[in-house]
Structures are given as structure tokens and as C-alpha cells.
Amino acid sequence: MFENVAAHFRHERPNVDFCSLRVARERSQDLTVRQGVLQPVGNVDDFGAMVVVHHQGGLGYGATADLSRSGIRRAIAMAQTWAERTAAISVTNFSAIAMPHPRGVYETPIVQSWDRQSLTDKIALLQSLATRLKTDARIVDWEASLWWTDQESLYLTSDGGEVEQIQHILVPHLEVAANADGDTVVRSLGGRAYARQAGLEFVDEADLTAKAEQITEEALALLSAPNCPEMTGHLLLAPDQMMLQIHESIGHPLELDRILGDERNYAGTSFVTLDMFGEYRYGSELLNVSYDPTIPQQLASYAFDDDGVPASKEYIIRAGILERPLGSIVSQHRAKMDGVANARANGWNRPSIDRMANLNVEPGDKSFDELVGQVERGVYMAANRSWSIDDSRNKFQFGCEYGRLIEDGELKGVVRKPNYRGISATFWRNLVGVGRPDTFEVLGTPFCGKGEPNQVIRVGHASPACLFADVEVFGGA
């Protein structure tokens, strides 16, 4: 099918300043066993194409699920029409943007494909995991799931660019809810944070059997634990909570289209301004943040973004100083500054916009025990439970599933419903310890929303455990 669409595009490509065709197909299957019962199996097969035209300064799109030659012709005509209509009123001269014409391929390296194991065997695996979750009468809800996706795309340009990319994605998930004396607690596998580009081999690598036993034990321990105490002290965050901290208070505020004002009517703006880049102290000298879509197993890895720009590792923040935004080639042109290859769309019927991809905190030099040993009084927190952040991505309040007190350099008892609050512009400057590579975990989220019309996209985040000073910590209701 891709070959046929490519031939149609070559025959129909218009005489314009720039034209591209992005064909995207996404197939997925979602398997869940809840309370020992197989839920309805979810199957999706979504296939279509998006045409982009730049001409005489204007920009136009045309999307279609009709991949015949006539369907591609109509999509091109629609995109041309909109480019003509916007030419005189665009705030950006799109024809002045030097769009690339790349050639290349990318495919997630995997060991075992989803189809190598029968549906019966995968369901049996989930039923076995679910049995390990239900070990006590106080466990009132429990589920195990596998969500597989194959995402294929072909990107063509009017001047001979051709890129084919295939991403194999697997998201295993475990979750339990425990109840006693009218109170309910939830413990999960990082809130779907264990999301990777991988094959079925990831089931073994993630050690789901051991993790099922761990989260059940922790949920039961939470039932008899006291609420997290209120204090201002040290906060040690596990990688599965660092993931959300990176996402909300570094990723979104550094998206360049948001800084330029594109999102303010929908998801808000950013406390970051263009003049901060190159000199603003975003965090302590221990903070090094990279955009890296070249890590093979991470959730948002690719060789080229959806505008055909080659992907490479770039530092966003180095030694605490803000260096560059998360801005695609179009936003870079608008802002007259360097960005990264992060134009991404969540399917064939959406245009690409500035998105996070793999946004990671680089490892430091402290062991987990050394991080704990720095703390006189504080709290260790893992796995996000709730989040709230203002529309400039500055003031925030996050809650976690699991916590433990730290006293005199040692981990102590479990506390439940731990929360913390802070301000992005100062929180990262209180970073006082960064875990070494053996605390580093490659994680991600399949549920990052942005844009009008909305686009929900996959984002990778990797991080070591990190220690912060002078953080407001408190217990939840």
C-alpha cells in the first residue's frame, strides 16, 4: 500500500514551493484481565495520509483516508486551496522555511514480535499476573494488561525526500486497589510509566512477576501507614515520579510554540520567555537535561521527525543553564533560534506541532544509598497519583502513590498519600543530588495531550533518582 501511495504522490505532486505527504498506519491491540476476567479485546487499525503545501508564503493541509490516486489528488487540491487562502494573511512566510528533503529508514530493534506469541498465551500470562495481584481479601480491585502498537509511516517530499519509519511499542501495566476501614489506596506499575519501544521480550525484562508481588505488598502496607507528615525538607523522587516532574515543569514550558503563544487559548502559556535562552539558570549545576530521540528502546525514538528533520541528541539544559527550546523547524524560523527535531503528529489526520520526544535527566554520580544518606529529615516518593500545574507551567502540586520517611540518612516507615508543591522556576535550583546510572530508568507516557484539535501522543522520559532540598511536603486527604 505504501508503494502505491508513493506512486500516486509522484504523479500528482503540484507545482508549489514545497509539498509533502505523510502516510501513517497505526495498528494496536489492548488486552486486560481485571479481577480475573478478560475484558473486551481492543483492536485498532487506522490508516490515512496528510498533505502539507507551502506556497507563496501560505500554508495548507489536506488529510484523507482514501489512498487511491483520486483521493491523494483531492487532498493535494485541498492543501493548495488553503495555502492560497492563507498566503496574504499568514503571520509567517512559510515559503521562506528551508524544509528538508531527507532519505532514510528507522525501525525499532526487537527480539520477539507481538505476533510470535498466540493470543491465548498472552491472555494466560495476564491471568497468571492477575492471580499474583490478588493475594489478600483486602485487595478489592486488580488488573494486568498489555497494550501493543505498531506505528508505520512514510514521509515523501516534492523534491525527492523519502523516509520510512516503523515503531514497535509495548505498554505493560499492573494495578491494585486495597481497602480497609473505609479507606482505599492504589498502587500501580508507575501509572503506565513502563512504556517502551520493544517487542514481547520487554515482558521478561520488566520482571512483571516480581513487580506484581511488590506493588501488592506495598498497597497492603499503605493501608496501615500514617499519612505523610507536613514539613519543609528534603524530597527524594523515584524515576517514575521524576518522569512527571520532567514532563510538566521542563517539557511543556520549553515547547517553543507554547512560548510563542500558540497554546494560550487551550492549554496555557509558559513562564519561559525567548530572552532566557543561553543565560537563565533553570536549575542547579547538577541539572543536565537532554532531548534524545536516538535511544532505541525509548518510547519516542525516531530517526526523523514528522517534518523530515534528522533527529540527534541535544542538550536543553546544561549545568543548570537553559540552552535551547523544544522547537521544530517552523518554530525555529519564527523565533530565529535553534531548536530540535520535534515536529510530531499523533496520526494521519493531524498536522505536526512542537512536541516533547525523549526528554531525559542525565545521570549523576550518587548511589541511591548516598542520596538517602544526605537527608536528615525528608520523604521518598514514587509513582504519580495526582497532578496540578498552573497555565504558565510554573506553580505545581503533585501527589504520589507511595512514600517513605527518611530520617538521619536512613529509609524509615511507609507513609501514604504523600504530596509536594513547588514553583518550576525555583524547584530545580534546589536539586542537590542526582543518582548514578544504576538508579536510571527508561520510562514514558502514552498520554500527553496538546493542540487544537487535540493530539494525544507518546513521550519518553528517562531519569535517575533525584534529591531536592527545601520542598513543601504534606499528606493528602
Residue pairs with C-beta under 8 A, 6 or more apart in sequence:
1 25
1 47
1 67
2 23
2 152
2 154
2 164
4 67
5 21
5 23
5 49
5 67
5 72
5 154
6 154
6 156
6 162
8 67
8 68
8 69
8 72
8 73
9 21
9 72
9 156
10 156
11 69
12 69
12 72
12 73
12 76
13 19
13 76
13 158
14 53
14 76
14 80
14 158
16 53
16 54
16 55
16 80
16 83
16 158
17 54
17 55
17 56
17 94
17 95
18 52
18 53
18 54
18 55
18 94
18 95
18 97
18 99
18 157
18 158
18 159
19 51
19 52
19 53
19 54
19 76
19 79
19 157
19 158
20 51
20 52
20 99
20 155
20 156
20 157
20 158
20 161
20 307
20 308
21 49
21 50
21 51
21 72
21 154
21 155
21 156
21 157
22 49
22 50
22 52
22 153
22 154
22 155
22 156
22 306
22 345
22 348
22 352
23 48
23 49
23 67
23 153
23 154
23 155
23 156
23 348
24 46
24 47
24 48
24 49
24 50
24 151
24 152
24 153
24 345
24 347
24 348
25 45
25 46
25 47
25 151
25 152
25 153
25 348
26 44
26 45
26 46
26 47
26 149
26 150
26 151
26 152
26 347
27 44
27 45
27 46
27 149
27 150
28 42
28 43
28 44
28 147
28 148
28 149
28 150
29 41
29 42
29 43
29 44
29 114
29 147
29 148
30 41
30 42
30 43
30 145
30 146
30 147
30 148
31 38
31 41
31 119
31 122
31 123
31 126
31 145
31 146
31 147
32 38
32 39
32 126
32 143
32 144
32 145
33 39
33 123
33 126
33 127
33 129
33 130
33 143
33 144
33 145
34 130
34 141
34 142
34 143
35 130
35 134
35 141
35 142
35 143
36 127
36 130
36 131
36 134
38 123
38 126
38 127
41 119
46 347
46 348
47 65
47 67
47 348
48 63
48 64
48 65
48 67
48 347
48 348
48 349
49 63
49 64
49 65
49 67
49 72
49 75
49 348
50 61
50 62
50 63
50 75
50 345
50 348
50 349
50 350
50 351
51 61
51 62
51 63
51 64
51 72
51 75
51 76
51 78
51 79
52 59
52 60
52 61
52 79
52 351
53 59
53 60
53 61
53 62
53 76
53 79
53 80
53 82
53 83
54 83
54 94
54 95
54 97
54 99
55 80
55 83
55 84
55 87
55 95
56 83
56 84
56 87
56 95
57 87
57 88
57 90
57 93
57 94
57 95
57 96
58 82
58 83
58 84
58 85
58 86
58 87
58 88
58 90
58 94
58 95
59 82
59 83
59 86
59 90
59 92
59 94
60 78
60 79
60 80
60 81
60 82
60 83
60 84
60 85
60 86
61 78
61 79
61 82
61 351
62 74
62 75
62 76
62 77
62 78
62 79
62 80
62 82
63 75
63 348
63 349
63 350
64 71
64 72
64 74
64 75
65 71
65 348
65 349
66 72
66 74
83 94
92 330
92 333
92 334
94 330
96 333
97 329
97 330
97 333
99 157
99 307
99 308
99 329
100 157
100 161
100 307
100 308
100 309
100 310
100 329
101 157
101 159
101 160
101 161
101 308
102 155
102 157
102 161
102 162
102 163
102 304
102 308
102 309
102 310
103 160
103 161
103 162
103 163
104 163
104 303
104 304
104 310
105 163
105 164
105 165
105 303
106 163
106 164
106 165
106 166
106 167
106 302
106 303
106 304
107 165
107 166
107 167
107 168
108 166
108 167
108 168
108 169
108 197
108 198
108 296
108 297
108 301
109 296
110 168
110 198
110 199
110 201
111 199
111 200
111 201
112 199
112 200
112 201
113 168
113 199
113 200
114 148
114 150
114 168
114 170
114 199
114 200
116 199
116 200
117 200
122 146
125 146
125 203
126 144
126 145
126 146
127 144
128 209
129 144
129 174
129 208
129 209
129 212
130 142
130 143
130 144
132 209
132 212
132 213
132 216
133 139
133 142
133 143
133 144
133 174
133 176
133 212
133 215
133 216
134 142
135 213
135 216
136 178
136 216
136 220
138 178
138 179
138 180
138 220
138 223
139 176
139 177
139 178
139 216
139 219
139 220
140 177
140 178
140 179
140 184
141 175
141 176
141 177
142 175
142 176
142 177
142 216
143 173
143 174
143 175
144 172
144 173
144 174
144 208
144 212
145 172
145 173
145 174
146 170
146 171
146 172
146 173
146 203
147 170
147 171
147 172
147 173
147 446
148 169
148 170
148 171
149 167
149 168
149 169
149 170
149 171
150 166
150 167
150 168
150 169
151 166
151 167
151 169
152 164
152 165
152 166
152 167
153 163
153 164
153 165
153 166
153 306
154 162
154 163
154 164
155 161
155 162
155 163
155 164
155 165
155 304
155 306
155 308
156 162
157 308
161 308
163 303
163 304
163 308
165 302
165 303
165 304
167 197
167 301
167 302
168 197
168 198
168 199
169 195
169 196
169 197
169 198
169 299
169 446
169 458
170 195
170 196
170 197
170 198
170 199
170 200
170 202
170 203
171 192
171 194
171 195
171 196
171 446
172 189
172 194
172 202
172 203
172 206
172 208
173 188
173 189
173 192
173 194
174 188
174 189
174 208
174 211
174 212
174 215
175 186
175 187
175 188
175 189
175 215
176 186
176 187
176 188
176 215
176 216
176 219
177 184
177 185
177 186
177 219
178 184
178 185
178 186
178 187
178 219
178 220
178 222
178 223
179 185
179 223
180 223
180 224
183 223
185 219
185 222
185 223
185 401
185 416
185 417
186 219
186 385
186 401
187 215
187 216
187 218
187 219
187 222
187 383
187 401
187 402
188 215
188 383
188 401
189 208
189 211
189 215
190 240
190 243
190 382
190 383
190 443
191 240
191 383
191 384
191 385
191 401
192 445
192 446
192 447
193 240
193 243
193 383
193 443
193 444
193 445
194 206
194 443
195 299
195 443
195 444
195 445
195 446
195 458
195 460
196 202
196 297
196 298
196 299
196 442
196 444
197 296
197 297
197 298
197 299
197 301
198 205
198 297
218 402
218 414
221 414
222 401
222 402
222 414
222 416
225 413
225 414
225 415
225 416
226 413
226 415
226 416
226 475
227 415
227 416
227 417
227 475
227 476
228 379
228 403
228 415
228 416
228 417
228 418
228 419
228 473
228 474
228 475
228 476
229 379
229 405
229 415
229 473
229 474
229 475
230 473
230 474
230 475
231 377
231 378
231 379
231 473
231 474
232 470
232 471
232 472
232 473
233 375
233 376
233 377
233 378
233 379
233 469
233 470
233 471
233 473
234 374
234 375
234 376
234 377
234 378
234 379
234 406
234 432
234 467
234 468
234 469
234 471
235 378
235 379
235 381
235 420
235 467
235 468
235 471
235 473
236 371
236 372
236 375
236 378
236 379
236 380
236 381
236 406
236 433
236 465
236 466
236 467
236 468
237 245
237 380
237 381
237 382
237 465
237 466
237 467
237 468
238 380
238 381
238 382
238 383
238 465
239 439
239 440
239 441
239 443
239 462
239 463
239 464
239 465
240 382
240 383
240 384
240 441
240 443
241 381
241 382
241 383
241 384
241 398
241 400
242 361
242 461
242 463
242 464
242 465
242 466
243 384
243 443
243 444
243 445
243 461
243 463
244 384
244 387
244 398
244 445
245 398
246 289
246 359
246 360
246 361
246 461
246 463
247 356
247 359
247 445
247 448
247 459
247 461
248 387
248 389
248 393
248 396
248 398
249 389
249 393
249 394
249 396
249 424
249 427
249 428
250 282
250 289
250 316
250 317
250 359
250 424
250 428
251 326
251 356
251 359
251 459
251 461
252 258
252 267
252 270
252 356
252 393
252 450
253 259
253 270
253 271
253 272
253 392
253 393
253 394
253 424
254 270
254 272
254 316
254 322
254 325
254 326
255 263
255 270
255 325
255 326
255 327
255 354
255 355
255 356
255 450
256 325
256 326
256 327
256 328
256 331
256 332
256 335
256 339
256 354
257 263
257 327
257 328
257 331
257 353
257 354
258 264
258 267
258 268
258 269
258 270
258 354
258 393
259 269
259 270
259 272
259 273
259 274
259 325
259 335
260 331
260 334
260 335
261 269
262 353
263 269
263 450
263 451
264 391
265 452
266 451
266 452
267 391
267 449
267 450
268 390
268 391
268 392
268 393
269 391
269 392
270 392
270 393
271 392
271 393
271 394
271 424
271 425
272 280
272 322
272 325
274 335
274 337
276 322
277 322
277 323
277 324
277 325
277 337
278 321
278 322
278 323
279 321
279 322
280 321
280 322
281 320
281 321
281 322
281 429
282 317
282 320
282 321
282 322
282 428
282 429
283 317
283 320
283 428
283 429
283 431
284 320
284 428
284 429
284 430
284 431
284 432
285 319
285 320
286 320
286 364
286 431
286 432
286 433
286 434
287 317
287 319
287 320
287 361
287 428
287 431
287 434
288 315
288 317
288 318
288 319
288 361
288 362
289 315
289 316
289 317
289 318
289 359
289 360
289 361
289 362
290 313
290 314
290 315
290 316
290 359
290 360
290 362
291 313
291 314
291 315
291 316
291 326
291 340
291 342
291 357
291 358
291 359
291 360
292 298
292 313
292 314
292 358
292 360
293 300
293 301
293 302
293 305
293 311
293 341
293 342
293 357
293 358
293 460
294 301
294 303
294 311
294 312
294 313
295 301
295 358
295 360
295 442
295 460
295 462
297 442
298 358
298 442
298 444
298 460
298 462
299 358
299 443
299 444
299 445
299 446
299 458
299 459
299 460
300 344
300 356
300 357
300 358
300 444
300 457
300 458
300 459
300 460
301 357
301 358
301 460
302 311
302 357
303 310
303 311
304 310
304 311
304 341
305 311
305 328
305 341
305 342
305 343
305 344
305 352
305 357
306 343
306 344
306 345
306 352
307 328
307 329
307 330
307 341
307 343
307 352
309 328
309 329
309 341
309 343
310 341
311 340
311 341
311 357
312 341
314 324
314 340
315 323
315 324
316 322
316 323
316 324
316 325
316 326
316 340
316 359
317 323
320 428
320 429
324 337
324 338
324 339
324 340
325 331
325 335
325 337
325 339
326 339
326 340
326 342
326 354
326 355
326 356
326 359
327 335
327 337
327 339
327 340
327 342
327 354
328 339
328 340
328 341
328 342
328 343
328 352
328 353
328 354
329 339
329 341
329 343
330 343
331 339
331 354
332 338
332 339
339 354
340 357
341 357
342 354
342 355
342 356
342 357
343 352
343 353
343 354
343 355
344 352
344 353
344 355
344 357
344 457
345 351
345 352
345 353
345 455
345 457
346 455
346 456
346 457
347 455
350 451
350 453
350 455
353 450
353 451
353 455
355 448
355 450
355 455
355 457
355 459
356 448
356 459
357 459
357 460
358 459
358 460
358 461
358 462
359 459
359 460
359 461
360 460
360 461
360 462
360 463
361 434
361 462
361 463
361 464
361 466
362 434
363 434
363 435
363 436
363 437
363 439
363 440
363 464
364 433
364 434
364 435
364 436
364 464
365 434
365 436
366 374
366 433
366 434
366 435
366 436
366 467
367 435
367 436
367 438
367 439
368 435
368 438
368 439
368 465
370 433
371 433
371 435
371 439
371 465
371 466
371 467
372 380
372 406
372 409
372 410
372 411
373 409
374 409
374 432
374 433
374 467
375 406
375 407
375 409
375 467
376 407
376 408
376 409
377 406
377 407
377 408
378 405
378 406
378 473
379 403
379 404
379 405
379 406
379 415
379 418
379 420
379 473
380 403
380 404
380 405
380 406
380 411
381 400
381 402
381 403
381 418
381 420
382 400
382 401
382 402
382 403
383 400
383 401
383 402
384 398
384 399
384 400
384 401
385 399
385 400
385 401
385 417
385 476
386 398
386 399
386 419
386 476
387 396
387 397
387 398
387 399
388 396
388 397
388 398
389 395
389 396
389 397
390 396
393 424
394 423
394 424
394 425
395 421
395 422
395 423
395 424
396 421
396 422
396 423
396 424
396 427
397 419
397 420
397 421
398 419
398 420
398 421
399 417
399 418
399 419
399 476
400 418
400 419
402 414
402 416
402 418
403 414
403 415
403 416
403 417
403 418
404 411
404 412
404 413
404 414
404 415
405 411
405 412
405 413
405 415
406 412
415 475
416 475
416 476
417 475
417 476
417 477
418 473
418 475
418 476
419 473
419 474
419 475
419 476
420 471
420 472
420 473
420 474
421 471
421 472
421 474
422 471
422 472
427 468
427 471
430 468
430 469
430 470
430 471
431 466
431 467
431 468
432 467
432 468
432 469
433 466
433 467
434 464
434 466
434 467
435 464
435 465
435 466
436 464
437 464
439 464
439 465
440 462
440 463
440 464
441 462
441 463
441 464
442 460
442 462
443 460
443 461
443 462
443 463
444 458
444 459
444 460
444 461
445 458
445 459
445 461
446 456
446 458
447 456
448 456
448 457
448 458
448 459
449 455
449 456
449 457
450 457
